[in-house]
Amino acid sequence: MQFHPTGLAHTGILLSEAARAEGGVLRNCDGEAFMEHYAPGHADLAARDVVSRSIMAEIDAGRGIADPKDPDGPKDCVWLDMTGIDADHMHEVLPQVVETIEQYADLDPTRDYVPVKPTAHYTMGGIPITTDGEVYRWVDGERAVVDGLFAAGECSCVSVHGANRLGGNSLLDACLFGTRSGKAMAERVVDNPVNDPMAEPADEASIDAVSQAADKRSAQVKELLTRPSDDDDASSDNPYQLMADLGSVMEQAVAVRCDRNSIEQALATLDDTLTPRAEALHAHSDSPTFNQEITAIWEVRHLLELGKAVLAASDARHESRGSLKRLDFPERDDEHFLAHSMTDVSCQVSWQPVHIVDMPPKARSRRVPNAAVNEAARRSLGRALPSAIPDPRAGVREASSGCRITWCRRVRRTPCLTACSKSSAPSIRRLPSVIRAVMACAVPMPCPSTARLRFCAPPR
């Protein structure tokens, strides 16, 4: 499960990372800008999983703050300080962030600190599918396709994200593999049209299985519509409160970080307390028409099963990888756990090997040396650069080659690096290593003409 570091406190609404790219700073209860301690050089511009873990470390250490809307509540947030950003510039480049904070937190980000906390953002696992969207089970070390069952979107998992999804790649699940799933289903229908007079009749076993499933669901609905007596403890419970309680348990146990004790405590709570409550739920209305409570009861029961699967898979993986941070197993272990964890209906975990073709896995490097930065820029720009990154506080430095290098902190969320001359202005886009290194060593400076970083050559 991937977490976004800056969710608006207790709303589930995400505040764009552009807020920090534009100069926003995370602060603890003492007003300290703590990210420099956890990610030297990158600070608030570190990767989202690093920032999320850093925030949780501050909260766990007792340096969190309470939501101003609930000052007596848990201190499970930190401050996002955007007051250093020019007000006009903030409204120009972060209109959605400003509007969200004003409407849902009743705060003015140009003057007030904003309470934020890591918020569940994306499920990288899910229903296992092929590249054509066919659902399969992992049985005896092989994929067993479930005939006629397809899935696409975030509920599914082709395994293109690994242990930590990259920004924008969620479109693969919905658009790319959604399209492939649709085409596969269309081809299936063309090959086996419904009510085809020439088709072979369905076998009795399949018809019986469908009838049994329909009868079971009808009986389940009838049972849920049977109202309990008023003196029954279950009559005062409801699925919405149970969902909230489940969310609290899972957040405490495995949100951003976990260990064996937190996982075992959460499993015990789910098995001994929450599951019996879910099984005892009944609808408070006996009308089957548009009864949303029935849907909610099914949903919370399914969420309980999903929660158990997440806990079981987290418990089985004795390492930290991507968005999974095990405090008791802080290091990555490719020798034993370079595999997909496959959890069955009884929460037993088996392992599906990862097929590595062109890019062997390796630990992520968070620091980019000056020499590497210059070499990457030199290859992209096609001209010489100075041997070391110039002091960003100087603003503009003349390179020995005649190239002028201008540094600016105000780089948008998806910045461009542009090389231009009088005769031509070729754009070099998406140089993340260069951009990250520049932003890491830059300081806030006025930028009169552009919000992008430019490498400019003098006119010929």
C-alpha positions as CSV (number, residue, x, y, z in Angstrom):
1,M,0.0,0.0,0.0
2,Q,1.5,3.3,-1.1
3,F,0.9,6.4,1.1
4,H,0.9,10.0,0.0
5,P,2.8,12.1,2.6
6,T,0.5,15.1,2.7
7,G,-3.1,14.2,3.1
8,L,-5.2,17.0,4.6
9,A,-5.7,15.9,8.2
10,H,-8.5,13.4,8.7
11,T,-10.2,14.1,5.4
12,G,-8.6,11.6,3.0
13,I,-8.0,14.5,0.6
14,L,-4.5,14.7,-0.9
15,L,-2.6,18.0,-1.1
16,S,-0.4,17.9,-4.2
17,E,3.4,17.4,-3.8
18,A,3.7,20.6,-5.9
19,A,3.0,22.5,-2.6
20,R,6.5,21.3,-1.4
21,A,8.1,21.8,-4.8
22,E,7.0,25.4,-4.6
23,G,8.6,25.9,-1.2
24,G,6.3,24.3,1.3
25,V,8.1,22.9,4.4
26,L,7.1,20.2,6.8
27,R,7.4,21.1,10.5
28,N,6.9,19.2,13.8
29,C,5.2,20.4,17.0
30,D,8.3,22.4,17.8
31,G,8.2,24.2,14.5
32,E,11.4,22.4,13.4
33,A,11.8,21.6,9.7
34,F,12.7,18.0,10.3
35,M,13.1,16.6,6.8
36,E,16.7,17.6,6.5
37,H,17.5,15.1,9.3
38,Y,15.9,12.2,7.4
39,A,16.9,13.1,3.8
40,P,20.0,15.3,3.8
41,G,20.3,17.3,0.7
42,H,16.7,16.4,-0.5
43,A,14.8,17.5,2.6
44,D,11.1,18.1,1.7
45,L,11.7,17.1,-1.9
46,A,12.6,13.5,-1.1
47,A,10.6,10.6,-2.5
48,R,7.1,10.3,-1.2
49,D,7.7,7.0,0.7
50,V,10.7,8.6,2.4
51,V,8.7,11.7,3.4
52,S,5.8,9.5,4.6
53,R,8.1,7.4,6.8
54,S,9.8,10.6,8.1
55,I,6.5,12.1,9.2
56,M,5.5,8.9,10.9
57,A,8.8,8.8,12.7
58,E,8.2,12.3,14.1
59,I,4.7,11.3,15.2
60,D,5.9,8.1,16.8
61,A,8.5,10.1,18.6
62,G,5.8,12.3,20.2
63,R,6.5,15.3,18.0
64,G,3.2,15.2,16.1
65,I,0.4,17.8,16.4
66,A,-3.4,17.5,16.8
67,D,-5.8,18.5,14.1
68,P,-6.9,22.1,14.9
69,K,-10.5,21.0,14.4
70,D,-10.0,18.4,17.2
71,P,-7.4,19.9,19.5
72,D,-8.0,17.2,22.2
73,G,-7.7,14.4,19.6
74,P,-4.6,12.3,18.7
75,K,-1.4,14.0,17.8
76,D,-1.1,12.2,14.5
77,C,-0.3,15.0,12.1
78,V,2.5,17.5,11.3
79,W,2.5,21.0,9.9
80,L,2.8,21.9,6.3
81,D,4.2,25.4,6.2
82,M,3.4,27.2,3.0
83,T,3.7,30.7,4.4
84,G,7.1,31.3,2.7
85,I,5.5,31.1,-0.7
86,D,4.4,34.5,-2.2
87,A,0.6,34.7,-1.8
88,D,0.0,35.7,-5.5
89,H,2.3,33.0,-6.8
90,M,0.6,30.4,-4.5
91,H,-2.8,31.3,-5.9
92,E,-1.4,31.3,-9.5
93,V,0.3,27.9,-9.4
94,L,-1.5,26.0,-6.6
95,P,-5.1,27.1,-6.9
96,Q,-6.5,23.6,-6.2
97,V,-4.3,23.2,-3.1
98,V,-5.4,26.6,-1.7
99,E,-9.1,26.0,-2.4
100,T,-9.0,22.5,-0.8
101,I,-7.3,23.9,2.4
102,E,-9.7,26.8,2.6
103,Q,-12.8,24.8,2.1
104,Y,-12.0,21.6,4.1
105,A,-9.7,22.9,6.8
106,D,-11.0,26.5,7.1
107,L,-7.4,27.8,7.0
108,D,-5.5,30.3,4.9
109,P,-2.3,28.6,3.7
110,T,-0.7,32.0,3.1
111,R,-0.9,32.8,6.8
112,D,-1.6,29.5,8.6
113,Y,0.2,26.2,9.0
114,V,-1.8,23.3,7.6
115,P,-2.2,19.9,9.4
116,V,-1.2,16.9,7.2
117,K,-0.5,13.2,7.6
118,P,0.4,10.3,5.4
119,T,-2.8,9.1,3.6
120,A,-3.5,5.8,1.8
121,H,-3.0,6.5,-1.8
122,Y,-2.7,3.4,-4.0
123,T,-2.9,-0.3,-3.7
124,M,0.0,-1.8,-5.7
125,G,-1.2,-5.4,-5.2
126,G,-4.6,-6.7,-6.0
127,I,-6.4,-9.4,-7.9
128,P,-3.8,-11.2,-10.0
129,I,-4.4,-10.9,-13.7
130,T,-2.6,-11.6,-17.0
131,T,-1.7,-8.8,-19.4
132,D,-5.1,-9.5,-21.0
133,G,-7.0,-8.9,-17.8
134,E,-7.7,-12.6,-17.1
135,V,-7.9,-13.4,-13.4
136,Y,-5.8,-16.3,-12.3
137,R,-5.0,-18.3,-9.2
138,W,-1.5,-19.3,-8.1
139,V,-1.8,-23.1,-7.7
140,D,1.1,-25.5,-7.2
141,G,3.6,-23.0,-8.7
142,E,1.5,-22.3,-11.8
143,R,-1.1,-19.8,-13.0
144,A,-4.5,-21.2,-13.2
145,V,-6.7,-18.9,-15.2
146,V,-10.3,-18.5,-14.0
147,D,-12.3,-18.9,-17.2
148,G,-14.5,-15.9,-18.0
149,L,-13.4,-13.7,-15.1
150,F,-11.6,-10.4,-15.9
151,A,-10.4,-7.5,-13.8
152,A,-8.8,-4.1,-14.5
153,G,-8.0,-0.9,-12.6
154,E,-6.6,-0.5,-9.1
155,C,-8.4,-3.6,-7.9
156,S,-6.1,-5.7,-10.2
157,C,-2.4,-6.4,-10.3
158,V,-0.4,-7.1,-13.5
159,S,2.6,-6.3,-11.4
160,V,3.9,-3.3,-13.3
161,H,4.4,-1.3,-10.1
162,G,6.7,-3.6,-8.1
163,A,6.8,-2.6,-4.5
164,N,6.5,1.2,-5.1
165,R,4.4,2.7,-7.9
166,L,5.9,5.6,-9.8
167,G,3.9,8.7,-10.3
168,G,1.5,8.6,-13.2
169,N,1.8,4.8,-13.6
170,S,-1.7,4.2,-12.2
171,L,-2.9,5.0,-15.8
172,L,-1.4,1.7,-16.9
173,D,-3.9,-0.3,-14.7
174,A,-7.0,1.7,-15.9
175,C,-6.2,2.7,-19.4
176,L,-3.7,0.3,-20.9
177,F,-4.7,-3.0,-19.3
178,G,-8.3,-1.8,-19.2
179,T,-8.2,-1.5,-23.0
180,R,-6.5,-4.9,-23.3
181,S,-9.1,-6.5,-21.0
182,G,-11.9,-5.0,-23.1
183,K,-10.4,-6.3,-26.3
184,A,-9.9,-9.7,-24.9
185,M,-13.5,-9.9,-23.7
186,A,-14.8,-8.6,-27.0
187,E,-12.8,-11.3,-28.9
188,R,-14.2,-13.9,-26.5
189,V,-17.8,-12.8,-27.1
190,V,-17.2,-12.8,-30.9
191,D,-15.8,-16.4,-30.7
192,N,-18.6,-17.5,-28.3
193,P,-21.7,-15.3,-28.9
194,V,-24.6,-15.5,-26.5
195,N,-27.5,-17.6,-27.6
196,D,-25.6,-18.9,-30.6
197,P,-27.9,-21.7,-32.0
198,M,-24.8,-23.5,-33.3
199,A,-23.1,-23.5,-29.9
200,E,-22.9,-26.6,-27.8
201,P,-25.3,-26.5,-24.8
202,A,-23.8,-25.6,-21.4
203,D,-23.0,-28.5,-19.2
204,E,-25.2,-29.3,-16.2
205,A,-22.4,-28.7,-13.7
206,S,-22.0,-25.0,-14.8
207,I,-25.8,-24.4,-14.7
208,D,-26.0,-26.0,-11.2
209,A,-23.1,-23.8,-10.0
210,V,-24.7,-20.6,-11.1
211,S,-28.1,-21.6,-9.6
212,Q,-26.4,-22.5,-6.3
213,A,-24.6,-19.1,-6.2
214,A,-27.8,-17.3,-6.9
215,D,-29.7,-19.2,-4.2
216,K,-26.9,-18.6,-1.7
217,R,-27.0,-14.8,-2.3
218,S,-30.8,-14.7,-2.1
219,A,-30.7,-16.4,1.3
220,Q,-28.0,-14.1,2.5
221,V,-30.1,-11.0,1.5
222,K,-33.1,-12.5,3.3
223,E,-31.0,-13.0,6.4
224,L,-29.6,-9.5,6.4
225,L,-33.2,-8.1,6.1
226,T,-34.3,-9.9,9.2
227,R,-34.2,-7.2,11.8
228,P,-32.7,-8.1,15.2
229,S,-34.6,-7.5,18.4
230,D,-34.1,-4.1,20.1
231,D,-32.3,-5.6,23.1
232,D,-29.8,-7.4,20.8
233,D,-26.3,-5.8,21.0
234,A,-26.0,-6.1,17.2
235,S,-28.9,-3.7,16.7
236,S,-26.9,-0.7,17.9
237,D,-23.9,-1.6,15.6
238,N,-23.7,-0.5,11.9
239,P,-21.3,-1.2,9.0
240,Y,-20.1,2.4,8.8
241,Q,-18.8,2.5,12.4
242,L,-17.2,-0.9,11.8
243,M,-15.4,0.4,8.7
244,A,-14.1,3.3,10.7
245,D,-12.9,1.0,13.5
246,L,-11.2,-1.3,10.9
247,G,-9.5,1.7,9.4
248,S,-8.1,2.8,12.8
249,V,-6.8,-0.7,13.5
250,M,-5.1,-1.0,10.1
251,E,-3.6,2.5,10.3
252,Q,-2.1,1.8,13.7
253,A,-0.7,-1.6,12.6
254,V,0.6,-1.2,9.1
255,A,0.3,2.4,7.9
256,V,3.7,3.4,6.4
257,R,5.6,1.2,8.9
258,C,5.0,-2.1,10.8
259,D,6.6,-4.8,12.8
260,R,5.7,-8.3,14.0
261,N,3.9,-7.1,17.2
262,S,1.8,-4.5,15.4
263,I,0.7,-7.1,12.8
264,E,-0.1,-9.8,15.3
265,Q,-2.1,-7.4,17.5
266,A,-4.1,-6.2,14.4
267,L,-4.8,-9.8,13.3
268,A,-6.0,-10.7,16.8
269,T,-8.4,-7.7,16.8
270,L,-9.7,-8.5,13.4
271,D,-10.3,-12.2,14.3
272,D,-11.6,-11.8,17.8
273,T,-13.5,-8.5,17.7
274,L,-14.2,-7.0,14.3
275,T,-15.1,-10.2,12.4
276,P,-17.8,-11.3,14.9
277,R,-19.2,-7.8,14.8
278,A,-19.4,-8.0,11.0
279,E,-21.1,-11.4,11.1
280,A,-23.7,-10.1,13.5
281,L,-24.7,-7.1,11.4
282,H,-28.2,-6.8,10.0
283,A,-29.9,-4.1,8.0
284,H,-32.1,-1.7,10.1
285,S,-34.7,-1.6,7.3
286,D,-36.4,-4.7,6.0
287,S,-36.9,-3.1,2.5
288,P,-34.8,-4.8,-0.2
289,T,-35.2,-1.9,-2.6
290,F,-32.2,0.5,-2.7
291,N,-31.1,-0.7,0.7
292,Q,-27.6,0.8,0.8
293,E,-26.9,-0.7,4.2
294,I,-26.9,-4.2,2.7
295,T,-24.2,-3.1,0.3
296,A,-22.2,-1.5,3.2
297,I,-22.4,-4.8,5.2
298,W,-21.0,-6.8,2.3
299,E,-18.4,-4.2,1.8
300,V,-17.1,-4.2,5.4
301,R,-17.0,-8.0,5.4
302,H,-15.0,-7.9,2.2
303,L,-12.7,-5.2,3.7
304,L,-12.1,-7.5,6.7
305,E,-10.9,-10.3,4.4
306,L,-8.7,-7.8,2.5
307,G,-7.3,-6.5,5.7
308,K,-6.4,-10.0,6.8
309,A,-4.7,-10.7,3.4
310,V,-2.6,-7.5,3.8
311,L,-1.6,-8.4,7.3
312,A,-0.7,-11.9,6.3
313,A,1.4,-10.8,3.3
314,S,3.2,-8.1,5.4
315,D,3.9,-10.7,8.1
316,A,5.4,-13.2,5.7
317,R,7.8,-10.7,4.1
318,H,10.8,-10.4,6.5
319,E,12.3,-7.4,4.8
320,S,11.6,-3.8,3.9
321,R,11.0,-3.2,0.2
322,G,9.5,-0.2,-1.5
323,S,6.5,1.2,0.4
324,L,6.7,-1.7,3.0
325,K,8.8,-0.7,5.9
326,R,9.3,-3.4,8.5
327,L,10.9,-1.8,11.6
328,D,12.1,-5.3,12.7
329,F,13.5,-6.1,9.3
330,P,14.8,-2.7,8.0
331,E,16.9,-4.0,5.1
332,R,15.9,-5.3,1.7
333,D,16.5,-9.1,1.1
334,D,16.6,-10.0,-2.6
335,E,18.1,-13.4,-1.8
336,H,14.9,-14.6,-0.1
337,F,12.1,-12.2,-1.0
338,L,12.6,-11.2,-4.6
339,A,9.1,-12.6,-5.4
340,H,5.4,-11.8,-5.5
341,S,3.5,-12.7,-2.4
342,M,0.3,-14.6,-3.4
343,T,-2.3,-14.8,-0.6
344,D,-5.1,-17.4,-0.8
345,V,-8.6,-17.4,0.7
346,S,-7.2,-18.9,4.0
347,C,-4.5,-16.2,4.1
348,Q,-1.7,-18.7,3.4
349,V,1.1,-17.0,1.5
350,S,3.0,-18.6,-1.4
351,W,5.6,-17.0,-3.6
352,Q,5.6,-16.4,-7.4
353,P,9.0,-15.8,-8.9
354,V,9.8,-12.5,-10.5
355,H,11.0,-12.8,-14.1
356,I,13.8,-10.3,-14.7
357,V,14.6,-9.5,-18.3
358,D,16.6,-6.4,-18.8
359,M,16.9,-4.4,-15.6
360,P,18.3,-6.3,-12.5
361,P,17.0,-4.9,-9.3
362,K,19.2,-2.8,-7.1
363,A,19.0,-0.5,-4.1
364,R,17.8,3.0,-4.8
365,S,20.5,5.7,-4.8
366,R,19.2,8.9,-3.1
367,R,22.2,11.1,-3.6
368,V,23.4,12.2,-7.0
369,P,27.1,13.3,-7.0
370,N,28.0,16.5,-8.8
371,A,30.1,14.6,-11.3
372,A,27.1,12.4,-12.3
373,V,24.8,15.5,-12.5
374,N,27.2,17.3,-14.8
375,E,27.8,14.2,-17.0
376,A,24.0,13.7,-17.4
377,A,23.5,17.3,-18.3
378,R,26.5,17.3,-20.6
379,R,25.2,14.3,-22.6
380,S,21.8,15.9,-22.9
381,L,22.9,19.4,-23.7
382,G,25.6,18.3,-26.0
383,R,28.0,21.0,-24.7
384,A,30.6,21.3,-21.9
385,L,29.6,22.2,-18.4
386,P,31.8,23.2,-15.5
387,S,33.3,20.3,-13.5
388,A,31.3,21.1,-10.4
389,I,27.8,22.5,-9.8
390,P,28.2,26.2,-9.1
391,D,27.1,27.8,-5.8
392,P,23.3,28.2,-6.2
393,R,23.4,31.3,-4.0
394,A,25.2,33.1,-6.7
395,G,22.1,32.8,-8.9
396,V,23.9,33.0,-12.2
397,R,27.4,31.7,-12.9
398,E,29.4,31.9,-16.1
399,A,30.8,28.5,-17.2
400,S,34.2,28.2,-18.9
401,S,32.5,27.1,-22.1
402,G,30.4,30.3,-22.2
403,C,27.2,28.6,-21.1
404,R,25.3,30.5,-18.5
405,I,23.7,28.4,-15.7
406,T,20.7,29.8,-13.8
407,W,19.4,28.1,-10.7
408,C,15.9,28.5,-9.4
409,R,14.0,26.7,-6.6
410,R,10.6,27.4,-8.2
411,V,10.5,24.3,-10.3
412,R,7.1,22.8,-11.1
413,R,6.1,19.3,-10.2
414,T,7.1,18.0,-13.6
415,P,9.9,20.4,-14.5
416,C,11.6,20.8,-17.8
417,L,15.3,21.6,-18.4
418,T,15.6,23.8,-21.4
419,A,18.8,24.6,-23.5
420,C,18.3,27.6,-25.8
421,S,20.3,29.9,-28.0
422,K,19.5,32.7,-30.3
423,S,19.1,30.4,-33.3
424,S,17.4,27.5,-31.8
425,A,15.8,26.4,-28.5
426,P,15.7,22.6,-28.3
427,S,13.9,21.3,-25.2
428,I,15.3,18.6,-23.1
429,R,12.6,17.2,-20.9
430,R,12.4,14.9,-17.9
431,L,16.0,14.8,-16.6
432,P,15.0,13.7,-13.1
433,S,18.5,13.1,-11.7
434,V,19.6,16.6,-12.8
435,I,16.5,18.3,-11.6
436,R,16.5,16.5,-8.2
437,A,20.1,17.4,-7.6
438,V,19.6,21.0,-8.5
439,M,16.5,21.3,-6.3
440,A,18.3,19.6,-3.5
441,C,21.1,22.2,-3.4
442,A,19.0,25.2,-4.5
443,V,17.8,28.0,-2.2
444,P,14.6,30.2,-2.6
445,M,15.4,32.9,-5.2
446,P,13.3,35.3,-7.2
447,C,12.6,34.1,-10.8
448,P,11.5,37.1,-12.9
449,S,10.8,35.3,-16.2
450,T,10.0,31.7,-15.7
451,A,9.2,28.9,-13.2
452,R,11.5,26.5,-15.0
453,L,15.1,25.8,-14.7
454,R,17.1,27.0,-17.8
455,F,20.6,26.3,-19.1
456,C,21.1,29.2,-21.5
457,A,23.9,29.8,-24.0
458,P,24.8,33.4,-25.0
459,P,23.7,34.5,-28.5
460,R,26.1,33.5,-31.3
